[in-house]
Structure formats: structure tokens, C-alpha cells
Amino acid sequence: MEKRRKTEILLRCLAQLHQSGPVSLESLVATAGCSRRTMFRLLDEAKVVYGVELLFVRDVGYRVEKWGVLNADAVVAMYARPRDNGER
């Protein structure tokens, strides 16, 4: 996977975590369209490269504790998917 694509996927997943609260690994994998192993690598990259601290709660999922060098509002503004508010 090329570096730019990998970074976009990682930022999209972090935005999902910020918007949705704790998110399961399966949900992150579905969002990213990658394997579980690749997702573990991406989460590790978030920690090592960007200083993001994630907390895993058993039977609940992952959540962002600290954003490291990233700006949460900027990541969400650029990479979050619009929420479905039920209006059609």
C-alpha cells in the first residue's frame, strides 16, 4: 500500500474514532477496507509516527486518548464521513 493512501486510511479511521466514540477493530477494518493485520500496523503507526495514544477497552473497542502531534478538529473536518441524521 502506498504511503499516501495508508495515511489517508489512518486519518479516516482516527476521525471515525473521534466521531463515534469507542469503535471495534472490525468496524475500523470495514472503514479502511483492509485486513486486520494491516489495521494493527496502521494503529501502531499512529502511535509511533504521530504520537497518538489509543485505548482499547475489551468488548467495546478503541478510542483516542491523546492526538499527539495531530489536530483532532482538522482531522475530523477533512476525513470524517457525514453523519446520517435521519433526514431524507
C-alpha distances in whole Angstrom, upper triangle without the diagonal:
4,7,9,7,6,10,11,10,12,15,16,16,18,20,21,22,24,26,26,27,26,23,23,19,20,20,17,15,16,16,12,12,10,12,14,13,10,12,14,12,11,15,16,14,16,19,18,17,19,22,21,23,23,26,25,29,29,30,29,25,23,25,24,27,26,24,24,23,22,24,24,26,24,21,23,24,21,19,21,22,26,28,30,34,35,37,36
4,6,6,6,9,10,11,12,15,16,17,19,20,21,23,25,26,27,28,28,25,25,22,22,22,19,17,19,17,14,14,13,15,18,16,13,14,17,14,12,16,17,14,16,19,18,16,18,21,21,24,24,27,27,30,31,32,31,27,25,26,25,27,26,23,23,22,21,23,24,25,23,20,22,23,20,18,21,22,26,28,31,34,36,37,37
4,6,5,6,9,10,11,12,14,15,16,18,20,21,23,24,26,27,26,24,24,21,22,22,18,18,19,18,14,16,14,16,18,16,13,14,16,13,11,14,15,11,13,16,15,13,14,18,18,21,21,25,25,29,30,31,30,26,23,24,22,25,23,20,20,18,17,20,21,23,20,17,20,21,18,16,20,21,25,28,30,33,36,37,37
4,5,5,6,9,10,11,12,14,15,17,18,20,21,23,24,26,26,23,24,22,23,22,18,18,19,17,14,15,15,18,19,19,15,15,17,15,12,15,16,13,14,17,17,14,15,18,18,21,22,25,26,29,31,32,30,26,23,23,22,24,23,20,19,18,16,18,19,20,17,15,18,18,15,14,17,19,22,25,28,31,33,34,34
4,5,5,6,9,10,11,12,14,15,17,19,20,21,22,24,24,21,22,19,20,19,15,15,16,13,10,12,12,15,17,16,13,13,16,14,11,15,16,13,14,18,18,16,16,19,19,21,21,24,25,28,29,29,27,24,22,22,21,24,23,20,21,20,17,19,19,21,18,15,17,18,14,13,16,17,20,23,25,29,31,32,32
4,5,5,6,9,10,11,12,14,15,17,19,20,21,22,21,19,19,17,18,17,13,13,15,13,9,11,10,13,14,13,9,10,12,10,8,11,12,10,11,14,14,13,14,17,16,18,18,21,21,25,26,27,25,21,19,19,19,21,20,18,18,18,16,18,18,20,18,15,17,18,15,13,16,17,21,23,26,29,31,33,33
4,5,5,6,9,10,11,12,14,15,16,18,20,21,21,19,20,18,19,18,14,15,16,14,11,14,13,16,16,16,12,12,14,12,8,11,12,9,9,13,13,11,11,14,13,16,17,20,21,24,26,27,25,21,18,18,17,19,18,15,15,14,12,15,15,17,14,11,14,16,13,11,14,16,20,22,25,28,31,32,32
4,5,5,6,9,10,11,12,14,15,16,18,20,20,18,19,17,18,16,13,14,15,11,9,12,13,16,17,17,14,13,15,14,11,13,15,12,12,15,16,14,13,17,15,18,18,21,22,25,27,27,24,21,18,18,17,20,19,16,17,16,13,15,14,16,13,10,12,13,10,8,11,13,16,19,22,25,27,28,29
4,6,5,6,9,10,11,12,14,15,16,18,18,15,16,14,15,13,10,10,11,8,6,9,9,12,13,14,11,9,12,12,8,11,13,12,11,15,16,15,14,17,15,17,16,19,19,22,23,24,21,18,16,16,16,19,19,16,18,17,15,16,15,17,15,12,13,15,12,9,11,12,16,18,21,24,26,28,28
4,5,5,6,9,10,11,12,14,15,16,16,14,15,13,14,13,9,11,13,10,8,11,11,13,13,13,10,8,11,10,6,7,10,9,7,11,13,12,11,13,11,13,13,16,16,20,21,22,20,16,13,14,13,16,15,13,14,14,12,14,13,15,14,10,12,14,12,10,11,14,17,19,22,25,27,29,30
4,5,5,6,9,10,10,12,14,15,16,14,16,15,17,15,11,13,14,11,10,14,14,17,17,17,14,12,14,13,10,10,13,11,9,12,14,13,11,13,11,14,13,17,18,21,23,23,21,17,14,13,12,15,14,11,13,13,10,11,10,12,10,6,8,11,9,6,9,12,15,17,20,23,26,27,28
4,5,5,6,9,10,11,12,14,15,13,15,14,15,12,9,11,12,8,8,11,13,16,16,17,14,12,15,15,11,12,15,14,12,15,18,16,14,17,14,16,15,17,18,20,22,22,19,16,14,14,13,17,16,14,16,16,13,13,11,13,11,8,8,10,8,5,6,8,12,14,17,20,22,24,25
4,5,5,6,9,10,10,12,11,9,11,10,12,9,6,9,10,7,7,11,11,14,13,15,12,9,12,13,9,9,13,12,10,13,16,16,14,15,12,14,12,14,14,17,19,19,16,13,10,10,11,14,15,13,15,16,13,14,12,14,14,10,10,13,12,8,8,10,14,14,17,20,23,25,26
4,5,5,6,9,10,10,11,10,12,12,14,12,9,12,13,11,11,14,15,17,16,17,15,12,13,14,10,9,12,12,9,12,15,14,12,13,9,11,10,12,13,16,19,19,16,13,10,9,7,11,11,9,12,13,10,11,9,11,11,8,8,12,11,9,9,11,14,15,18,21,24,26,27
4,5,5,6,8,10,12,11,14,14,16,13,11,14,14,11,12,15,17,19,18,20,18,15,17,17,14,13,16,15,12,15,18,17,14,15,12,14,13,15,16,18,21,21,17,15,12,10,10,13,13,11,14,15,11,11,8,9,9,6,5,8,9,6,5,8,11,12,15,18,21,22,24
4,5,5,6,8,9,8,11,12,13,9,8,11,11,8,10,14,15,17,17,19,17,14,16,17,14,13,17,17,14,17,20,19,17,18,14,15,13,14,15,16,18,18,15,12,10,9,10,14,15,13,17,18,15,14,11,12,13,10,8,11,11,8,6,8,10,10,13,16,18,21,22
4,6,5,5,6,6,9,11,13,10,9,12,13,11,12,16,17,18,16,18,17,13,15,16,14,12,15,16,13,14,18,18,16,16,12,12,10,11,11,13,15,15,12,9,7,6,7,10,12,11,15,17,14,14,10,12,14,11,10,13,14,11,9,11,14,13,16,18,21,23,25
4,6,6,8,9,13,14,16,13,12,16,16,14,15,19,20,21,20,22,20,17,18,19,16,14,17,17,14,16,19,19,16,16,12,12,11,12,14,15,18,18,14,12,10,7,7,10,11,10,14,15,12,11,8,9,11,9,7,11,13,11,9,11,13,12,16,17,20,23,25
4,6,9,10,13,15,16,13,13,16,16,13,16,19,20,22,21,23,22,18,20,22,19,17,20,20,17,19,23,22,19,19,16,16,14,15,16,17,19,19,15,14,12,10,10,13,14,14,17,19,15,14,10,10,13,11,8,11,13,11,8,9,10,9,12,13,17,19,21
4,6,7,10,13,14,11,11,15,14,12,15,18,20,21,20,22,21,18,19,21,19,17,20,21,18,20,23,23,21,21,17,17,14,14,14,14,16,15,12,11,10,9,11,14,16,16,19,21,18,17,13,14,16,14,11,14,16,13,10,11,12,10,12,14,16,19,21
4,6,10,13,14,12,12,16,16,15,17,20,21,22,20,22,21,18,18,21,18,16,19,20,17,18,22,22,20,19,15,14,12,11,11,11,14,13,10,9,8,6,8,11,13,14,18,20,18,17,13,15,17,15,13,16,18,16,13,14,15,13,16,17,19,22,25
4,7,10,12,10,10,14,15,14,16,19,19,19,17,19,19,15,16,19,17,14,17,19,16,17,21,22,20,19,15,13,10,9,8,8,10,10,6,5,5,5,8,11,14,15,18,21,19,19,15,17,20,17,15,19,20,17,15,16,18,16,18,19,22,25,27
4,7,8,6,7,10,11,11,13,15,16,16,14,17,16,13,14,17,15,13,16,18,16,17,20,21,20,19,16,15,11,11,9,10,11,10,7,5,5,7,10,13,16,16,19,22,19,20,16,18,20,17,15,19,19,16,14,15,17,15,17,19,21,24,26
4,5,5,6,9,10,11,13,14,14,14,11,14,15,11,12,16,15,13,16,18,17,18,21,22,21,21,17,16,12,11,9,9,9,8,6,4,6,9,12,15,18,19,21,24,22,23,20,22,23,20,18,22,22,18,17,17,19,18,19,22,23,26,28
4,5,5,6,9,10,10,12,11,10,7,10,11,8,9,12,12,10,13,15,15,16,19,20,20,20,17,16,12,12,10,11,11,10,10,7,7,11,13,16,18,19,21,23,21,23,20,23,23,20,19,22,22,18,17,18,21,20,21,24,26,29,30
4,5,5,6,9,10,10,10,9,8,11,12,9,11,14,14,13,16,18,18,19,22,23,23,23,20,19,16,16,13,14,13,12,11,9,11,14,16,20,22,22,24,26,24,25,22,24,25,21,20,23,23,19,18,17,20,19,20,23,24,27,28
4,5,5,6,9,10,11,11,10,14,14,11,13,16,14,14,17,18,17,19,22,23,22,22,19,19,15,16,14,14,14,13,11,9,10,12,15,18,21,20,23,25,22,23,20,21,22,19,17,20,20,16,14,14,16,15,17,20,21,24,25
4,5,5,6,8,9,10,9,12,11,7,10,12,11,10,14,15,14,16,19,19,18,19,16,16,13,14,13,15,15,14,13,10,9,11,13,17,18,17,20,21,19,20,17,19,20,16,15,18,17,14,13,13,16,16,18,21,23,25,26
4,5,5,6,6,6,6,9,9,6,10,12,10,11,14,15,15,18,20,20,20,21,18,19,16,17,15,17,17,16,15,12,12,15,16,20,21,20,22,24,21,23,21,23,22,19,18,21,20,16,15,15,19,19,20,24,25,27,28
4,5,5,7,9,10,13,12,10,13,15,14,15,18,19,18,21,23,23,23,24,21,21,19,19,18,19,19,17,16,14,14,16,18,22,23,22,25,26,23,24,22,23,23,19,18,21,19,15,15,14,17,17,18,21,22,24,25
4,6,8,11,12,14,12,10,14,15,13,14,17,17,16,19,22,21,20,22,19,20,17,19,18,19,20,19,17,14,14,15,16,20,21,20,22,23,20,21,18,19,19,16,15,17,15,12,11,10,13,14,16,19,20,23,23
4,5,9,10,12,9,8,12,12,10,12,15,15,14,18,19,19,18,20,18,19,17,19,18,20,21,20,19,16,15,16,17,21,21,19,21,22,19,20,19,20,19,15,15,18,16,12,12,12,16,17,19,23,24,26,26
4,7,10,12,10,9,13,14,12,14,17,17,17,21,22,22,22,24,21,23,20,22,21,23,23,22,21,18,17,19,20,24,25,23,25,25,23,24,22,24,23,19,19,21,19,15,16,15,18,19,20,24,25,27,27
4,7,8,6,7,10,11,10,12,15,15,16,19,20,20,21,22,20,21,19,21,19,22,22,21,20,17,17,19,20,24,24,23,24,25,23,25,23,25,24,20,21,23,21,17,18,18,21,22,24,27,28,31,31
4,5,5,6,9,10,11,12,14,15,17,19,20,21,22,23,21,21,19,20,18,21,20,20,20,17,17,19,21,24,25,24,25,26,24,27,25,27,27,23,23,26,24,20,21,21,24,25,26,30,31,33,33
4,5,5,6,9,10,11,12,14,15,17,18,20,20,21,19,19,16,17,15,17,16,16,17,14,14,17,18,21,23,22,23,25,24,26,24,27,26,23,23,26,24,21,21,21,25,25,26,29,31,33,34
4,5,5,6,9,10,11,12,14,16,17,18,19,20,19,19,17,18,16,19,18,19,19,16,15,18,19,22,23,22,23,24,23,26,25,28,27,23,24,27,25,22,23,24,27,28,29,33,34,37,37
4,5,5,6,9,10,10,12,14,15,16,17,19,17,18,16,18,17,20,20,21,20,17,16,18,18,21,22,21,21,22,21,24,23,25,24,21,22,24,22,19,20,21,25,26,28,31,33,35,35
4,5,5,6,8,10,11,13,14,15,16,17,15,15,13,15,14,17,17,18,17,13,12,14,15,18,19,18,19,20,19,21,20,22,22,18,19,22,20,17,18,19,22,23,25,28,30,32,33
4,5,5,6,9,10,11,12,14,15,15,14,14,12,13,12,15,16,17,17,13,12,14,15,17,18,17,18,20,19,22,21,24,23,20,21,24,23,20,20,22,25,26,28,31,33,35,36
4,5,5,6,9,10,10,12,13,14,13,14,13,15,15,19,19,21,20,16,14,16,16,18,18,17,17,19,18,21,21,24,23,19,21,24,22,19,21,23,26,27,30,33,35,37,38
4,5,5,6,9,10,10,11,13,11,13,12,15,15,18,19,21,19,16,13,14,14,16,16,15,15,16,15,18,17,20,19,16,17,20,18,16,17,19,23,24,27,29,32,34,35
4,5,5,7,9,10,10,11,9,9,8,11,11,15,16,18,17,13,10,11,11,13,13,12,13,15,14,17,16,19,19,15,17,20,19,16,17,19,23,23,26,29,31,34,35
4,5,5,6,8,10,10,9,10,9,12,13,16,18,20,19,15,13,14,13,14,14,13,13,15,15,18,18,21,21,18,20,23,22,19,20,23,26,27,30,32,35,37,39
4,5,5,5,7,9,9,11,11,15,16,19,21,23,22,18,15,15,14,15,14,13,12,13,13,16,17,20,19,16,18,21,19,18,19,22,25,27,30,32,35,37,38
4,6,6,5,6,5,8,9,12,14,18,20,22,20,16,13,12,10,12,11,9,9,10,10,13,13,16,16,13,15,18,17,15,17,20,23,24,27,30,32,34,36
4,6,6,5,5,6,8,11,13,17,19,22,20,17,13,13,11,11,10,9,8,10,11,14,15,18,18,16,18,21,20,19,20,23,26,27,30,32,35,37,39
4,6,6,8,9,11,15,17,20,22,25,24,20,17,17,14,15,13,12,10,11,12,16,17,21,20,18,20,23,22,21,22,25,29,30,33,35,38,40,42
4,6,8,11,13,17,19,23,25,27,25,22,18,18,15,16,13,11,9,9,10,14,16,19,18,15,19,21,19,19,21,24,27,29,32,34,37,39,40
4,6,9,12,15,18,21,24,26,24,20,17,15,12,13,10,8,6,6,7,10,12,15,14,12,16,18,17,16,18,22,25,26,30,32,35,36,38
4,6,10,13,16,19,22,25,23,19,16,14,11,11,8,7,4,6,8,11,13,16,16,14,17,20,19,19,20,23,26,27,31,33,36,38,39
4,6,10,13,16,19,21,19,16,12,10,7,8,6,5,5,8,8,10,10,14,15,12,14,18,17,16,17,20,23,24,27,29,32,34,36
4,7,10,13,16,19,17,14,10,9,6,5,5,7,7,11,11,13,12,16,17,15,17,20,20,19,19,22,24,25,28,29,32,35,37
4,7,10,13,15,13,10,6,6,5,5,7,9,10,14,13,15,13,17,18,16,16,20,20,18,18,20,23,23,26,27,30,33,35
4,6,10,12,10,8,6,5,6,6,9,12,14,17,17,18,16,19,21,18,19,22,23,21,20,22,24,23,26,28,30,33,35
4,6,9,8,6,4,7,9,10,13,15,17,20,19,21,19,22,23,21,20,24,25,22,21,22,25,24,26,28,30,33,35
4,6,5,5,6,8,11,12,15,18,20,23,22,23,21,24,26,23,22,26,27,24,22,24,26,24,26,27,29,32,35
4,5,6,9,11,15,15,19,21,23,27,26,27,24,27,29,26,25,29,29,26,25,25,27,26,27,29,30,34,36
4,6,10,12,16,17,21,23,25,28,27,28,25,27,29,26,25,28,29,26,24,24,26,24,25,26,27,31,33
4,7,9,13,15,18,20,23,26,24,25,21,24,26,23,21,25,26,23,21,21,23,21,22,23,25,28,30
4,7,10,13,16,17,20,23,21,22,19,21,23,20,19,23,23,20,18,19,21,20,21,23,25,28,30
4,7,9,12,13,16,19,17,18,16,18,20,17,16,20,21,18,16,18,20,19,22,23,26,29,31
4,6,9,11,14,17,15,15,13,15,17,15,14,18,19,16,15,17,19,18,21,22,25,28,30
4,6,7,10,13,11,12,10,13,15,12,12,16,17,15,15,17,19,19,22,24,27,29,31
4,7,9,13,12,13,11,14,16,15,15,19,20,19,18,21,22,22,25,26,29,32,34
4,6,9,9,10,9,13,14,13,14,17,19,18,18,21,23,23,26,28,31,33,35
4,6,5,7,6,10,11,10,12,15,15,15,15,19,21,22,25,27,30,32,34
4,6,8,9,13,13,12,15,17,17,17,18,22,24,25,29,30,34,35,38
4,7,9,12,12,11,14,16,16,17,18,22,24,26,29,31,34,36,38
4,6,9,8,7,11,12,12,13,15,18,21,22,26,27,31,32,34
4,6,5,6,9,10,11,12,13,17,19,20,24,25,29,30,32
4,6,5,6,9,10,10,11,14,16,17,21,22,25,27,29
4,6,5,6,9,10,10,13,14,15,19,20,24,25,27
4,5,5,6,8,10,13,15,17,20,22,25,26,28
4,6,5,6,7,11,13,15,19,21,24,25,27
4,5,5,5,8,10,12,15,17,21,22,23
4,6,6,9,10,12,16,17,21,21,23
4,6,9,11,14,17,19,22,23,24
4,7,9,12,15,18,21,22,23
4,6,9,12,14,17,19,20
4,6,9,12,15,16,17
4,6,9,12,12,14
4,6,9,11,13
4,6,7,9
4,6,9
4,7
4
